[in-house]
Amino acid sequence: MIERAGIKRRSVYYLSDKNKIALQSLIQSKKSKIFSYQELSNMSKVFDVKPSSKEKSSLLLKKPHR
């Protein structure tokens, strides 16, 4: 089933069984590479994902510039 999540006036459509991948893609496509655990928590709630502490750390690691 196709789901829709609204984050900061932006709609994201994803398959319901791919919600974790959709969250990861949204984080990677974010312009600012700086954000908090609070923001990650809010985004996780929207996608109904509960990442473990290890996954949180890997999601928030600094990504190389393109």
LUMPAMI-885892 format. One record per residue: residue number from 1; residue in one letter; z, x, y of N, C-alpha, C, O in turn. Coordinates in steps of 0.1 Angstrom, whole numbers, padded with zeros to 4 digits. Layout:
// LUMPAMI-885892
kolza_senu_nw_nu_nv_caw_cau_cav_cw_cu_cv_ow_ou_ov
NUM_a_Z_X_Y_Z_X_Y_Z_X_Y_Z_X_Y
...
This chain:
// LUMPAMI-885892
kolza_senu_nw_nu_nv_caw_cau_cav_cw_cu_cv_ow_ou_ov
1_m_0000_0008_-0012_0000_0000_0000_0000_0009_0012_0007_0019_0013
2_i_-0007_0005_0022_-0008_0013_0035_0004_0008_0044_0006_-0004_0046
3_e_0011_0018_0049_0022_0016_0058_0019_0021_0072_0010_0029_0074
4_r_0026_0016_0082_0025_0021_0096_0038_0024_0101_0048_0017_0100
5_a_0039_0036_0108_0051_0040_0114_0047_0043_0129_0037_0049_0132
6_g_0056_0039_0138_0054_0041_0152_0064_0052_0157_0076_0050_0156
7_i_0059_0063_0162_0067_0074_0167_0062_0078_0180_0050_0082_0182
8_k_0071_0077_0190_0067_0081_0204_0054_0075_0209_0045_0082_0213
9_r_0053_0062_0208_0041_0055_0212_0028_0059_0205_0017_0058_0210
10_r_0030_0064_0193_0019_0068_0185_0020_0061_0171_0031_0062_0165
11_s_0009_0056_0166_0010_0049_0153_0004_0059_0142_-0006_0066_0144
12_v_0011_0059_0131_0007_0068_0120_0006_0059_0108_0015_0052_0104
13_y_-0006_0059_0101_-0008_0052_0089_-0008_0061_0077_-0014_0072_0078
14_y_-0001_0056_0067_0000_0065_0055_0002_0056_0043_0005_0044_0044
15_l_-0001_0061_0031_0002_0054_0018_0016_0054_0015_0023_0065_0018
16_s_0022_0043_0011_0036_0042_0009_0042_0053_-0001_0053_0057_0001
17_d_0034_0057_-0010_0039_0067_-0020_0038_0082_-0014_0042_0091_-0021
18_k_0031_0083_-0003_0029_0096_0003_0037_0098_0016_0032_0105_0025
19_n_0049_0092_0018_0056_0092_0030_0061_0106_0033_0062_0109_0045
20_k_0065_0114_0024_0070_0127_0026_0059_0136_0031_0062_0144_0040
21_i_0047_0135_0026_0036_0142_0031_0032_0138_0045_0028_0147_0053
22_a_0033_0126_0048_0030_0121_0061_0040_0126_0071_0036_0130_0082
23_l_0053_0127_0068_0063_0133_0077_0060_0148_0079_0061_0152_0090
24_q_0057_0155_0069_0053_0169_0070_0041_0172_0079_0041_0181_0087
25_s_0031_0163_0077_0019_0164_0086_0022_0162_0100_0017_0168_0109
26_l_0030_0152_0103_0034_0148_0116_0041_0160_0123_0039_0163_0135
27_i_0050_0166_0116_0058_0177_0121_0049_0189_0124_0050_0195_0135
28_q_0040_0192_0115_0030_0203_0117_0021_0200_0129_0016_0210_0135
29_s_0017_0188_0131_0008_0185_0142_0014_0183_0155_0007_0182_0165
30_k_0027_0184_0156_0035_0183_0168_0031_0194_0178_0031_0206_0173
31_k_0029_0191_0190_0025_0202_0200_0037_0212_0202_0035_0224_0201
32_s_0049_0207_0204_0060_0215_0206_0066_0219_0193_0068_0211_0184
33_k_0068_0232_0191_0074_0237_0178_0089_0237_0178_0095_0241_0169
34_i_0095_0232_0189_0109_0232_0191_0114_0217_0190_0110_0209_0198
35_f_0122_0214_0180_0129_0202_0179_0141_0203_0171_0143_0212_0163
36_s_0150_0193_0172_0163_0194_0166_0164_0187_0153_0155_0179_0149
37_y_0176_0189_0146_0178_0181_0134_0179_0166_0137_0176_0158_0129
38_q_0184_0163_0149_0185_0149_0153_0171_0142_0153_0169_0131_0148
39_e_0162_0149_0159_0148_0144_0160_0142_0143_0146_0135_0133_0143
40_l_0145_0153_0137_0140_0153_0123_0146_0141_0116_0140_0134_0108
41_s_0159_0138_0119_0166_0127_0113_0160_0114_0117_0158_0105_0108
42_n_0156_0112_0129_0150_0100_0134_0136_0098_0128_0133_0087_0124
43_m_0129_0109_0127_0115_0108_0121_0116_0105_0106_0108_0097_0101
44_s_0126_0110_0100_0128_0108_0085_0132_0093_0083_0127_0087_0073
45_k_0140_0087_0092_0143_0073_0090_0131_0064_0092_0129_0054_0084
46_v_0122_0068_0101_0110_0060_0103_0101_0060_0090_0095_0050_0086
47_f_0100_0072_0083_0092_0073_0071_0100_0070_0059_0095_0071_0048
48_d_0113_0066_0060_0122_0063_0049_0122_0075_0039_0121_0073_0027
49_v_0125_0087_0044_0126_0099_0036_0139_0105_0039_0144_0105_0050
50_k_0146_0110_0029_0159_0116_0030_0157_0131_0025_0160_0134_0013
51_p_0153_0140_0034_0151_0154_0029_0164_0161_0026_0174_0158_0033
52_s_0164_0169_0016_0176_0177_0013_0178_0188_0024_0169_0190_0032
53_s_0189_0194_0024_0192_0205_0035_0182_0216_0033_0178_0222_0043
54_k_0178_0219_0021_0168_0230_0019_0154_0225_0025_0147_0233_0031
55_e_0150_0213_0023_0138_0208_0029_0139_0207_0044_0129_0210_0050
56_k_0150_0203_0049_0152_0203_0064_0149_0217_0070_0142_0219_0080
57_s_0155_0227_0063_0153_0241_0068_0139_0245_0068_0134_0251_0077
58_s_0132_0242_0057_0118_0246_0055_0109_0238_0065_0099_0244_0070
59_l_0113_0226_0068_0105_0218_0078_0106_0223_0092_0097_0223_0100
60_l_0118_0228_0095_0121_0233_0109_0119_0248_0111_0121_0253_0122
61_l_0114_0255_0101_0111_0269_0103_0100_0271_0113_0091_0263_0114
62_k_0101_0282_0120_0091_0284_0130_0077_0287_0124_0077_0295_0114
63_k_0067_0280_0128_0054_0282_0122_0046_0291_0131_0048_0292_0143
64_p_0037_0299_0124_0029_0308_0132_0019_0302_0141_0014_0290_0139
65_h_0016_0308_0152_0007_0303_0162_-0007_0304_0157_-0010_0313_0149
66_r_-0016_0295_0161_-0030_0295_0156_-0039_0302_0165_-0051_0303_0163
